[in-house]
Amino acid sequence: YNKELWIEVFIVKNINDTMPELNKIKNIINQIKPDRIHLNTLDRPGTESWVEPVEKSVLTDIAKYLNNAILIDKDEISGKISGNDIEKFIIATVKRRPITAKDVSSILKINENDADKCLNALFKNGQVDKKIMPRGIFYFNRN
């Protein structure tokens, strides 16, 4: 393979954050020999209630152990989306995954307070549900 190969490792608390599991992951990474290793954990409500994130300090230690893997920082990932229809964007997004006002602000490059107002309006109108989580208030698709 003559292109760059990246690998992402998703760490779940009490599933693959133990030394025996990390040793297995490291062995596989050493066999694959990727150009980059990205390390990630849950940063929004999981689709399964038992899925829990590891603490950032644990993730940092794991990154060092896994050949200086790069931590994925949700706050750094964003892409500008054109158009002014924030509500349509939010509704389309929550159909795929939960989202916070900070997420909307980051993606659409709008003020976080404006994103929060729009999310609250959608919640009050019954178009989305919300849940308080460690990383903030997440808005979900209303089933």
Order of alpha helices (4+ residues) and beta strands (2+ residues): beta-alpha-beta-alpha-beta-alpha-alpha-alpha-beta-beta
